[in-house]
Amino acid sequence: MAQTQANKSTQRGKKMSSSGHRLDDQRENWLLLEIGTGSGGESVIDWWELVVGNATQTVRSHAGKVGVDVQSESGVLTELLEKLERYRNGEPLLITPSRTALRRLRARLVEASMEKSPSLRGFRHLSLDEQLERYFGQSLSKKGLATDVEGPLPPETEYGELTLSNSTTQLWEVWMSIHPLLPLGEIKGERL
């Protein structure tokens, strides 16, 4: 009897990380979103990149850009919302480089003509720059991380997919390095 309980305890221990998070390599509970404007510096969003992962790994990534699969801002925003919809269940954490990025996205969702009414409800939000400032006295700019002007790299073949930019990859690496040091309550983010 004691042997069985010890085995169950050991099995449970394998599913828990040292920080108390349940680790599941297939779970998609973190979404890092970077959006950008064209090189003209307009407020129109013409690209986005989304990294999907968890405490142990990147599970997948998605990207969209005007001129590749779609030809307008409303098209690229519709594409983004369709990707986000896949992950809405379970209130995943939507991580943006800054609160300004989320504000810009909301503003453009209001301005762009969309077939469906857009919503970001069902997600929790965390600003990476705010966490760096609050807990580490740093910022993305101090770390030399600025958002890419160009966004995702073009596909290598006619039927290939967009490749994530260096800045989005670096943002994910920053997140993976700091999340174990943040208070658990901060990792939950705030409801959208």
Protein Blocks (a to p, Z undefined) as FASTA:
>chain_A
ZZmmmmmmmmmmmmpcfkopacdfkbcfbccddddddfkopabdcbdcdddddfkbcfbd
cdddehilmcbfklmmmmmmmmmmmmmgopiadddfblklmmmmmmmmmmpccfbdcdfe
hiacddfklmmmmmnopafklnopacdfklpaddfbfklccdddfklmmmmmmmmmmmmm
pcfklmnopaZZ
